[in-house]
Amino acid sequence: MGGLNFLWGKPGILRQCLPDFLAYFRKDFHPWQQDNRALLGKNLQELDVAA
């Protein structure tokens, strides 16, 4: 039960990702419609620290 709650409960990993995942299937989807610059910056910082 803990795993289902982790994935689908509030806030839930999959529950948070679902809107962006479903947006991919829209006819007018383009990746630039999703602003992920903050996530990209965070990942680049983590890579710089690890290098």
GROMACS elastic network, one bead per residue, 0.5 to 0.9 nm:
[ bonds ]
;  ai    aj funct       b0    kb
    1     4     6  0.53472   500
    1     5     6  0.63412   500
    1     6     6  0.86824   500
    2     5     6  0.51373   500
    2     6     6  0.61050   500
    2     7     6  0.87084   500
    3     7     6  0.62472   500
    3     8     6  0.85065   500
    4     7     6  0.51441   500
    4     8     6  0.57356   500
    4     9     6  0.69900   500
    4    12     6  0.86348   500
    5     8     6  0.52709   500
    5    10     6  0.75059   500
    5    11     6  0.89106   500
    5    12     6  0.67387   500
    6     9     6  0.58824   500
    6    10     6  0.80004   500
    6    11     6  0.80793   500
    6    12     6  0.52074   500
    6    13     6  0.66150   500
    6    14     6  0.85175   500
    7    10     6  0.86257   500
    7    11     6  0.84072   500
    7    14     6  0.52216   500
    7    15     6  0.68584   500
    8    11     6  0.74491   500
    8    13     6  0.67130   500
    8    14     6  0.58818   500
    8    15     6  0.53623   500
    8    16     6  0.86383   500
    9    13     6  0.82147   500
    9    14     6  0.87921   500
    9    15     6  0.73142   500
   10    13     6  0.86158   500
   10    15     6  0.76150   500
   10    16     6  0.88020   500
   11    14     6  0.87023   500
   11    15     6  0.66767   500
   11    16     6  0.66535   500
   12    15     6  0.50917   500
   12    16     6  0.62063   500
   12    17     6  0.87724   500
   13    16     6  0.54082   500
   13    17     6  0.64851   500
   13    18     6  0.87691   500
   14    17     6  0.50246   500
   14    18     6  0.58522   500
   15    18     6  0.53848   500
   15    19     6  0.79787   500
   16    19     6  0.71136   500
   16    20     6  0.83699   500
   17    20     6  0.57052   500
   17    21     6  0.61884   500
   17    22     6  0.87518   500
   18    21     6  0.50008   500
   18    22     6  0.60333   500
   18    23     6  0.84874   500
   19    22     6  0.52312   500
   19    23     6  0.61173   500
   19    24     6  0.89307   500
   20    23     6  0.50379   500
   20    24     6  0.67267   500
   20    34     6  0.79689   500
   21    24     6  0.55371   500
   21    25     6  0.76578   500
   22    25     6  0.56119   500
   22    26     6  0.73522   500
   23    26     6  0.54548   500
   23    27     6  0.89882   500
   23    29     6  0.66187   500
   24    27     6  0.83370   500
   24    28     6  0.88655   500
   24    29     6  0.58105   500
   24    30     6  0.77398   500
   24    31     6  0.80565   500
   25    28     6  0.85070   500
   25    29     6  0.69481   500
   26    29     6  0.52198   500
   26    30     6  0.89305   500
   29    32     6  0.86795   500
   29    33     6  0.73623   500
   30    33     6  0.56840   500
   30    34     6  0.80165   500
   31    34     6  0.58673   500
   31    35     6  0.85218   500
   32    35     6  0.67698   500
   32    36     6  0.87684   500
   34    37     6  0.89979   500
   35    38     6  0.79577   500
   35    39     6  0.89213   500
   36    39     6  0.53233   500
   36    40     6  0.62133   500
   36    41     6  0.86868   500
   37    41     6  0.60557   500
   37    42     6  0.85777   500
   38    41     6  0.51355   500
   38    42     6  0.62354   500
   38    43     6  0.86889   500
   39    42     6  0.51361   500
   39    43     6  0.62207   500
   39    44     6  0.86155   500
   40    43     6  0.51733   500
   40    44     6  0.61374   500
   40    45     6  0.86505   500
   41    44     6  0.51124   500
   41    45     6  0.62131   500
   41    46     6  0.86959   500
   42    45     6  0.51855   500
   42    46     6  0.63383   500
   42    47     6  0.87529   500
   43    46     6  0.50913   500
   43    47     6  0.62398   500
   43    48     6  0.86803   500
   44    47     6  0.50599   500
   44    48     6  0.62121   500
   44    49     6  0.87192   500
   45    48     6  0.50591   500
   45    49     6  0.62646   500
   45    50     6  0.86301   500
   46    49     6  0.51775   500
   46    50     6  0.61823   500
   46    51     6  0.86872   500
   47    50     6  0.50692   500
   47    51     6  0.61380   500
   48    51     6  0.52680   500
